C-alpha cells in the first residue's frame, strides 16, 4: 500500500477550497462599498486629520513635560545671550560660560537613547568673560535629498522633542551637565513683522523650533508635516494659466519602492471645486516624481455656469496652496492682477489667480465674450 502525503503542489483540500470561495458577509461587503465612495472619503478626511493633529499635540505636550521634569541634579543654566533656530535648519547658541576657564564644552542634543554632540567654541565676550558659542545645521531625518554621507556630528533629528544640555569639563576633570533656561514669553509678545519666527522646511515641510518645557528648560521640537499639495508657482499667459506644484510628505517621502511611490502619486485625482455649490471640473496633472504641473481648464470652469465664480483646487484630498512659508500676509506679499485669457475656441475669460489669507490657491474667472463682442 502506498501512502501519499499532501504536497505544496497537490490539489487543494476540499474544505479549504470551500472556505476560500465562501462569499464575504453581506454587511462587510456593504461597509467596504460605502467606505470606497469618494464622497464619504472626502467627508471623513477632515475628521481624520483633526484627530491625528489632536493626538500629535497631546504627544508633544507629554514629551515637553517629560523633558522638563528630567532635568538632572544640576540646576538649569541662566538664559543664554542668544538662542535661535532659523528656517528649521540653523541653530545658533551663545551663552556665558558657567565656569571661568572651561577645559572643554559641548552641546548635547538628545531624545531617548539618541544623542548628538556639538562642540562649543570658547570666545571672549565684550566684558572679557568666556562665551560659549555654536552654529550647527540640524538635518531633517525625512530629507531624502540631503547629502548621504553627512559628517557624524551633524544632528539628524526625527519627529519629537529633543533636549538641549550643556556639558562642561574644568581643569580638574570635573564634568557637569546642565540644561538651558528659556525665558517665558511676555504677555504682550514680540511685535509682529512681515514674517513668522519659525518657518518649516520647504523641502519636507518639517518644522523645527525652540520650545520651553516644564520648569523653563529649552528644547528643540521637531514636528513632521502632514501630506500637503504645495504650490510652487503659477504662470499666467494670454492663452491660459499653468500651475506648478508638488506633494510634500506624501507617498514619495515614505519608505516604499520608487515605482510604488510614483504609482501612488499619479493615481491621485485632481479637480477644481467651485465654491458655494461644489461643482467639480477634473484637472489633468503631469507628474515628475513628486512634482506636478497642469494647465487650468478655464474654458470648462467659466462655462460651468453664468456669472463670476471662485474656484479652489485639490490633489486627491489635499487642498492646493502655499503653506510652507514664513510670510504672514500672502495676499499682500504676492499681489496678482486680473488677466484676460483668449481660449482656443475664441472665448474671452477674465481670470484672477491669487493666494488667500489662509494660503489657499484660488482662481476667480468670468466669461466676458458677450460683453466684448
Secondary structure, DSSP 8 states (H G I E B T S, - for coil): -------TTS---HHHHHHHTS---HHHHHHHHHHT-HHHHHHHHHHHHHHHHHHHHHHHHHHHHHHHH---SS--B---SEEEEETTTEEEEEEE-SSTT-SEEEEEEEETTEEEEEE-EEEE-TTS-EEEEEEEE-EETT-TTS-SS--TTS-EE-SEEEEEEEEEE-TT--EEEEEBB-----SS-----SB-S----TTT--EEEEEE-GGGBEEEEEE----EEEEEEEEEETTEEEEEEEEESSGGGSSS-HHHHHHHHHT--EEEEETTT--EEEE--EEETTEEEEE--HHHHHTTSSS-EEEEEEETTEEEE--S--BS-HHHHT----EEEE-TTS-EEEEEEEE-TTSBEEEEEEE-HHHH-
